[in-house]
Amino acid sequence: MRIKSLFLAATLGLGALSLPATAMAEEVFDAPVATRQANERGLQTAIFAGGCFWGIEGVFSHVRGVTSAVSGYHGGSANTATYRQVSAGGTSHAEAVRVTYDPSVVRYDQLLQILFSVGADPTLVNRQGPDRGSQYRSAIVPVTAEQRAVAQAYVRQMGASGVWRSPIAARVESYQRFYPAEADHQDYMLNNPTSGYIRRWDAPKVAALRTQFPSLYRERFRTG
């Protein structure tokens, strides 16, 4: 059984759960600003993976210029693109988020910086927070050649920056098909604000977004 399920079972029904001040999602980093930017116009799509999709969707739904953030699965086949199968492991899928954004408001390289500053630790191999398995890997999935060039340059830049004490494990993966997750996994943070898992692991990411990127932070929208 996945660790997230165990954590949820232990905290269901606790209501106003009191957490210690040290209960942060992940260490917050000051990820480097990308030296290369994508030349994009009009609404664009990006796909990111960084552990449980609840938190990544929650973070990007608070970013100015993002018009949609959809939780889903990427990297495997259609017949295994279900929460039950992906969370059990062995499907090649990663829990991922498809982000639609306006590059005149927020650029692709800024989305990468947000992902690895407050969304996910790029040095962790097949895990984030309490979740373990390749389905929780950190990955950038470019959907255009321009995005791929920026993503590859940014991963190299992160490795050379000295910000992280461990090697960068985040990968740039080839785009396959993105499969939206089931309805109850969309807007999960919005719909489950008192969940113990959300409060412990994901709400601090949104708080860090507000602190580190005030000019890009906005109150969230309902993606559904």
Buried (B, 14 or more C-beta within 10 A) or exposed (E): EBBBEEBBEEBEEEEEEEEEEEEBBBEBBEBBEBEBBBEBEEEBBBBBBBBBBBBBBBBBBBBBBBEBBBBBBBBBEEEBBBBEBBBBBEBBBBBBBBBBBBBEBBBBBBBBBBBBBBBBBBBBEBBBBBBBBBBBBBBBBBBBEBBBBBBBBBBEBBBEBEBBEEEBBBBBBEBBEBBEBEEEBBBBBBEBEEBBBBBBBBBBBBBBBBEBBEEBBBEBBEBE
